Amino acid sequence: MVHLYNLHPFGSQQVVPCTLEPERLCCGAPDALFVAAGCRVEAFAVAGQELCRPRCAFSTLGSVRRLVYSEPGDYLVMIEEKHGATCVRAYVNWRRKRSESSRVCVRMVGHSMEAPVSEAFRDQMSIVEIPLAEAPLCICCCPVKGDLLVGCTNQLFLFTLKCQVMSEELSVLDFERSLVIHINSIIPVELSLCLGHVAVMSDLEVLILKLESGPKGGERVSHHPQRTSSNPVSQTEGLTTETSQLESDDFVFCQKPMELIGEKSRQSGMSVTLESTGLAEEKVKYLHIQHLLYRRFTPDISFCVSSDDIKLHSLQLLPIYRAGSPSDGEKLSQEKELLSLFCFFSLPHAGYLYMVVKSVELMSVYQYPEKALQAVLTPQFLHVITSNNLQCFTVRCSAAVAREDDPYMDTTLKACPPVSMDVCALRIQLFIGLKAICHFKNHIILMTKADPEATEERRESPKRTLSRRTASVQLRMPPGAGPGWNVYIVNTVPPVQLYKEMVDYSNTYKTVQTQSCIHLLSEAHLLVRAALLDTQQLEPGERAELMEAFKESCGHLGDCYSRLATQHAHLALPYYKMSSLSLAEVLARVDWAEDESQKYERGLLFYVNHSLYENLDEELSGPFHEEHRSLTSLELPE
């Protein structure tokens, strides 16, 4: 079940000053935003709350079909089409592109450059050609190491990012094709890669693998992979033959939905083989495959639906790193320690969030009120777009990370809201004609295109009377918005600001003593936890403010569990401990003027009894001493 609240996670917004009608967009830290239109790419700088400003623009060798930005290496990779042929090209050193007429260096991948390199090369953009035997369908980059993964029919090509040092002041980025992953009977539409974890998605199937270098069981790397004729492949070929026969008789053949976790996913019928393309055996990095998850969906044929209503989209691997960052910025990508990894993918009417490190587990299922076009997952939220709405849902990533990282979690020392807690929608905000979404830091990038018929209708009848609701929406549109299309930057509010709003909202439920108060306070607590995980973007002052909010949220949850006679009332003890409140401060928070029947509940008695033996040296004075004596004379309810 999804709870719905009317909060305000979205703050200010602005219009990106694009010169051409956008077709594709992507973004990434620290401040990069790219908008592609035809054979032209515009780059913009997005810094904090400042206005988005153009940085540079350049032409591509073909029409852009897909584009992805990689923060490690600071490069842009695209699938381009020209004269019906598609290819992959990487654009490096793009920040040096001063004007569209500036010189550009074009080179083949793996081409070794000899020193000395001219000074002009340092100040010009380079285009790296990445030839493939098959037509590329999709691309993705590892957010930690910058490796490139290209998806083709039944094959995935892994390119390792490497840096060639030419001099003390100059280094050149290049790629080395290191591995080919052969997967039979799959046409990938989206890929995701993170530290050896590979997620592949077709229209109705998702497969998650882990590439390993250790001696564990799995498929051995083959330098000359042979075609396998194992039973799963034979079964697949049999199904294909049967399908064609049924379709010829005007029947529709649908395979059963399936979810296979761990080693059971080998029974999916997909044969996976690794082929090393390194020049020497010692260069082989990945030796085995660990199967993590296979999920197959089937369309609901109980009513007529279009093909787009049954396709998967928005595949994403989200890494969470251990707190702490290295001081050397150049070693940042190499020294990140993966703490937990999550995988998200979505159907038009439901989204699925899995945890895939240490154990594979379905954490949350999101039921959308409308058909979802695209979604992006962050450590704090899930942002979903429909044709006319931007929706914000809560996630349980921080709750899962807390249990993975802290062995004292779920004890009398520490507590955290459960991963299984119902998710909630914080906001549904109107945007007309949404087409695409991407995210980095606290910025949500939206591309909108109005319906041409609706646009023409507005032009023909400019004096049409507007309703009060429509007028209010138009007044909130940012200045400079175009008539037919726009790219918006929507800034999310600071976590502490949203936390305070959630706490104030919870006070409306406090007097009636419902579970909604605990649920909303738990959401606020998880929000602060998630913000504290992102140490890369926190200033010292922000971290101190978040720590204060974290302790305060623990105190609020302790109050709820101490005053409500629920089955989880014992959680008052660990939450009060995490709040750093003393026994006297906790007793001072109790409303002693309450009705006598609700004065002492199970949680408060449980906390006080434990505190008696842990705070023997703490002195109580005044009315708290008398109340402490009266509490200790009571027995815990059964």
N, C-alpha and C positions, 0 to 999 in steps of 0.2 A: 504494500500500500504506500502511496505517495502523499505526504501531508503538504498542504498548500498554505503558505504564508505570504503576506504582502510586505516584504522588506525591500531595502534599497541597496543591492550590491553594486549597482552601476552608478558611476558618477558623471563627470563631464564627458563631452564628446566633441569631435571636430571632424571636418571634411578634409580628405587627402586631396591636394591640388593636382589631380591627374589631367593630362592634356588629351589623352585618347580614351575611348571607351574601354574599360578594363575587361579582360577575359580570364586571366589567372592571377593569383596573388599568393605570396608566401612571406613569412617573416621569421625573425629570430633575434636572440640576444647578441650583442648588447643593445643595438638600436637600429637594426636593419629591417626595412620593409620594401618589398619588390612587387611591382604591378606590371604584368605583361599584357600586351595588346598586339596581336599579329606577330611581326618580326621586330618588335621594339620592347625594351624593358626599361622602366623608370625605377630608380632607387631613391628612397626617402630616408631621412633621419628622424627617428622618434625618440625623444629624450624627455622623460618625466612628463610634467604637465605642460611643457612648452609646445608651441605650435609645430606641427609636422612641416619640415622644409625639404625641398628637393635637394638631392645630393648629386646625382649624375643620371645620364641616360645613355643607352647604347643599343645598337642594332644587333640582332642575332642573324645567323646564317640561314635559318629556316623559321617557319611559324612555330611558336611555342605551344606545345600540347600539355606539358607538365613541367613544373619547376619546384625545386626544393633547395632550401638554404641550409648550410652546415656551419654551425658556430666554430667547431674545431677545424682549423684551416681557413675559415672565413671565405668560403667559396660558394658559388651558385651553380647547380647542375640542372640541366634541362633535357627533356625529350623534345626534339624539333622535327618538323616535317617539311620536306621540300620535294616537289615533283613526285608525290606519292610515296616517298621513302622516308623512314624515320631513323633517327640516330641520337646518340647521347653525347652531349658536350658539357664540359665543366668550365666555368668562367672564374678564374682566379685573379687576384690583385685588382679586383674591380673598383676598389676605392681610389685607385690612381687614375681612373678614367676622368680626365678633366673636361673633355668636350666630345661630341659625337664624331668629330673629325680627327681625334687623336689616333695615333698609330696603335695597332693591335697585333700581338704575336700569336700565331696559330701553330700548334705543334701536336704531334701524336703522343698518345699515352705511352709511357715507358721510354721516351726518347731522352737519352742521357745528354746533358748539356755540359760542355767543356768550359773550364775557366781559361782565360778571364772573360767575364760577361760585361758587356758595355753598360755604361751608366743609363743609357736610354731604356734598357730592358727593365731596370728597376722601377721606372716610372710609367710603365705601360701595362695595360690589361692583357692577360694571356688566355687563349681559348684552347682547351685540351680536348682533342678529338679522341673518343673512346669507341673504336669500331667493334661491332658484334656480328656474329654469324646469323643471329635471329633478330627479328624486329623487336625492339624494346616496347614493353607495355606499361611498366610502372617503375618507379625509382624511390629510394629512401636512403637516408644517411644515419649513421650511428651518432647519437647526440653526445657521446663521450669521447670516442676516438676519431670520428670523422670518416670512417670507412663507408664506401658506397656499395649499395646492393641494387642490381638491375634485374627486373623480372621479365622473362620471355616465356613463351609457351613451353611448359614442361621443364624449364630451366631457370635457375637463378645464378647470376654471376656476381661474385664478391670481389671488390677491388679495395685493396688496402691503401690507405692514405700514408704517404711517406714524404719526408722533407729532405731535399738534397741541398747541402750546405755548399755554396759557391765561394763565399768569402766570409769575413767576420761580420759584414754588414748586410749580406744578401743570402737568402735561402729561397729555393724554388720548390713549390709544391708539385707533386706528381702522384700517380696511382700505379699500383701493380696488381694485375689480375692474379689472385691467389687461390681461388676456389670456385668450382662449379657445382651447384647442387641440382641434381637431376630428380625431379618429382613427376611421376607419370600421371597422366589424366588430370591435369589442372591447368587452367588458364588464369594466371593471377591478375587481379584488378587493383589490388593494393598490397603494399609491403610495409613492414616495420622491422627495424634492426636496432639492437641495443646490447653491446657487450657479449656477442656470441649468441644471443637469443634472436631467433628469426620467426616472425609471424607472417603467414601467407594467407591471403583471402581471395576466394573466387566469388562468384555471384551468391552462392548459398553455402559455402564451406569455409572453415577457418582451421588452419593447422599451425601449431606452435612447436618449434624445435629449439634445442639448445646444442650448439656446436661445442664439443669438448676436446681438449688436448690430452687428457689423462688416459690411463689404461683401462677405463671402465668399459663395460659391455656396450656394444653398438655397432653400427656399420663402419667397417674399416675404409680408409681412404683408398681409392683406386686411381692409378694414373691412366688407366685405359678401361673405363667402366664398361661392363658388359650388360647387355639387355637381360633383365631377369624375366623368368617365366614362372614365377611363384604363383601359388594359388590365388592370392588377392588380385593379381593382375589378370589372371584367367577369369576370375569372377567378374572383374570390371569389364573385360571384353565381352563376356557373356551377357552382362547387363546391357551393354551398348547395343549388341545384336538384337536382344529382346526388345529394347526400347524402340529401335527402328521398325521392327515388325509390328509392334503395337501402334506406333504412330501412323504407320501406313494404313492401318485399319481404323483410323480416326479415334484412337484412344490416347489419353494423356497418361504418361508413365511418371510417377513421382516416387523417389526413394524415401524410406522412412527417416524421420529425424533421428539424430544420433549424437550422443555425447560420450566420448572416451577420454579418460584422464590417465596420465602417466603412461606406463608401458602398454596399457590396454589400447592406446591410440595407434599402436602398430597394426591393429586389426581393422583399420579404416579402409584398407584396400589400396592405399597409396604407397608405392615403393619409392624410397628415398635413398639416393646413392651420392656419395661425395667423390669428386674428381679434383685432385690437386693439379694446379697449373704452374706450380713453382718450378724453378730451374733445377733445384737440388732437393734431395730427400730431407735434409736437415732443415729446409725452409718450411716444411709442412707444419702448419700451426694447429689446424683442427684435424683430429684423427677419428672422432666418433660422433654419433648423433644420439641425443637423448630426446625421446618423444615426450612432450608435456601435455598437449591437448589437441583433440580433434573434435570439431563441432560441425554438424551438418543440419541445416534447416530444410524444411519442405514447405512449399507454398500452401496457403489455405485456399483450397479450390471449392469451398462451400458456397462461394459467391464469386462473381466475375471481377477479376482484378487485372490491372495492367501489369506488364513485366517489371516496370519500375517500382511497383508496390511490394515486390518480394525480393529485392536485391539488398545484400549487405553493403554497408558503407562505413566510413570513419574508423578504420583499423588504426590502433595506436598502442605502442608500448610506452608506458610512463615509468621512468626510473626514479627511485628515491635514494638519495645518498646519505651516508652517515654524516652526522653533524661535524663541522670543522672543515676548514679549507686551507690548502697550502698557501704559504706566503708568496711563492713564486708563481706569477700568472702563467708563465710558459709551461709549467708542469701541471697545470690545473687538470687538464683532460686525462693525464696519465695517472694521477694520484687519487682520483675519485674512487671511493669504495662503495660499491653497490650494496645498499641495505635491503631494498625490496623492489620488486618489479610488478607492474600491473598491466593488464591487457584489456582494452576496451574495443568493442565493435558493436554495430547497431543495425537493426532492421528499421524500416520506416516507422514502425509503431512501438518498438521496444529496444532498449539498449542493455548490454550485458557487460559487467565488470568482473574480471577474474584477477586473482592473485596467483602469480606463477613462479615465485621463488620459494625454495624449500618445500612447499606443498602447493598443489594446484587446487584452487577453491573458487567457486562462484560466490562472489561477495554480495552483489546487488543486481537487481533487475529493475530497469527504469521503464515505466509505462508512460508513453507520451500522450497528451490529450489530442495532438494533431500529428499529421504525417511529418516526420523529421527528415530534413534534407541533408544535414551534416551536423557533426558534433565534435567538440574538442575537450579533452580531459586534462585537468590540472590537479595538483595536489590538494587544492581547496574546493574546486567546483567542477561540475560538468556543464558546459555551455552548449545548448542545442538551438539550432535555427529551424524554423518552419518557413513557409512561404511569407508569413507576415509577422512572425514573433521571434524574439530572442528570449530563450528560457534558461534559467539558472537553477541547477539542482545541486544538492550537497552530495558529498562522497565520503567513503569510509576508509580512505587510504591512510590517514594519520592514526586511526584506531588499529589498523592491521600492523602498521610500522611499530607502534608502541609495544605491541605484544611480541613482535619479532626481535626487537632490540633490547628490551628490558626484562630480565628474568624475574624481577620482583613484581611484575604487573599481575593484577588479579590476586593480590594477597592483602594482608592487613596493612601493608605499607603503601601500596600504590593501587590505583584503579583507573579505569578508562571506560567510556561508553562502549557497548558491544558492537562488533562489526555487523551483526545481524539486525541492528536497529533500523527501523524504517527510514528511508530517505525522504527528503522533502524538497519541494520547489519553493525557492525564495522569491522569485520574481518572474513574471511574464511581461515583456516589454514590446510594444508595437514598433515594427519596422516594415515598411511596405516593400515587397519584391526582393526579399533576401535570397541570395544565390550561393554565397560562400562565406566561410568563417575561418580564421586562424588566430593564434594566440601566442604571446610571449610577454614575460614579466607580468605587469598589471594592465596590459593593453589587449583589447579584443578588436580584431580587424574584421569589418563586415563589408561585403560587396553586395550592392543592391542594384536591381534593374527592374524598372516598372514595366508592367504589361504594355506592349505597344498599342493595343486597342484602347486600354484605359487612358494612356497618355494622349492619344488622339482625341478621345472623348472630352478630356479636360480642356484641350486646346480649342475645340469647337464650341464649348459652352463655358466660357470663363466666368459668367455671371451667375452660375448655378448657386442656389442657396445652400450653404454648408450647415450641417448640424453642429450643435454646441460641442459634441465630442470630437468631431473631425476638426473643427477650428482649433481646439486646444492642442490636438496632435500637431497640426501644422505650425502653431506658434512655437512648439518645442523643437522643430527641425533646426539644425545648425545653419548659421548664415553661410551663403555660398553654395548651397546644395543645388545640384543640377536638376534639370527637368526629367531626365530619363534614367540616369544611372549615377551612382556615387560610391565612393569608398569611405567608410567611416572608421574612426578610431574611438572606441568606447573605453574609458578608463574605469577600472574597478576601484571601489573605495578602499581606503586602508583597512586592514583586518581589525584593528582596535576600534575604529569607528563603527564597523558593522557589528562587532561583538557587543558594543554598548547598546546598539539599537535592538539586538536580539534579547539582551538582558531586560531592557525596558519593556519589550513586547511580552516577555514571559511573566511580568508582574500582573498582566491581565488575567492570568490563570492561577495565580498564587493563592488567592483567597478561596477559591472553590476546590482546591486540592485535587487537581486532575493530573493525569500522566502527561498532558500537554506541556505543563510547566517544566517537568523533568526533561521531556524530549527537546524542547527548545533550548534549555540551558545546556544540555548535552551537545547540541549542534554548535552552540557558541564555544563550548570547551574544545571540541574537535577543530573548529576554525582556528583557534589560537594555537593548538598543537601543530596544525599543518603549516601555519606561518612560521613557527619556530624551526621547522625542519629545513626551510629554505634559507640557510645561513649565508649563501652567496650574495643575496640581495639586501641583507639587513645591515643598517648602520648601528653603531653601539647604542645610541639613544633609542632606536626602534626596538632593539632586542630587550633593553631594560623595561620599556613600556609594555612589550608583549609578556615578559615574565611577570610583571605586576598583574596584568589581565589574567594570566594563567592561574596565579594563586587566588585571585578574586573569584574566578569561575569555579575553582575547587571549593572555595568557601560556600558559594551559592548552592552547589550540588550537595555539599554536606548538610546545609540547612534543609534542603528538600527531603533528603533521606532520613534526617533525624526527626523531622516533624510529621512525616507521613508514615503510616503503619503499612508499608508495602512489604512484599516478599524479599526485596533487595535492600531492606533498611540497614543491614550491616555495612553497606557501602559508605555510610556516614563516617566510619572510622578512617579508611584510607584517604577519602577526599579531605577531611579535616586535617589529616597529617600533611598532605601535599599543599594545603593552603598556608602552612606555617603559623597557624593560629594557636595560641596557647589555650589551655583549658579555661582560664578565666575569660579570655576573649570570646570563646565559643559560648560560654554561659551568658555572657553579656548580650549575645546576638539573639538569645531565646526571648520570645515575647511572653513574659510571665503573666501578662494580663489575659492570656487566652482562656477559653472555656475550660473548666476543670477536666472534662472528659477527654480533651485533646492536649492536655498540658505536657504529659510525658509519654512519648511514643517509643517504640522498640529501638529505633536508630539512635536516639539520644542516650538511652540507657546503655546500649551496647558500647557506645563511644566512651561514656563516663566510666564504666566498669573497667575498660582496658586502660584508660588514662590514669586510673588510681595507682596502678603498678608501674607506670612509666614516668609519672610526674610527681614522685613522692616529695621532692624538694620544693615544689611550687606552692606558694602560699596564697590562700584566698582570703579576702577580707570583705567586711560589710555584708550586704545581702547575698552575695555569691557563695559565701561560706555556709550560710543557712540553707540555701537551695541545694548546695553540694551534699550536705548532710541528709536532707530529705530525699534526694535522689538515691543515695547509697542505701537507704533503708528499704527501697522498693525492690521487687523481684522482676526479672525480665519476663515479659509475657511469653507464653509458649507459641 
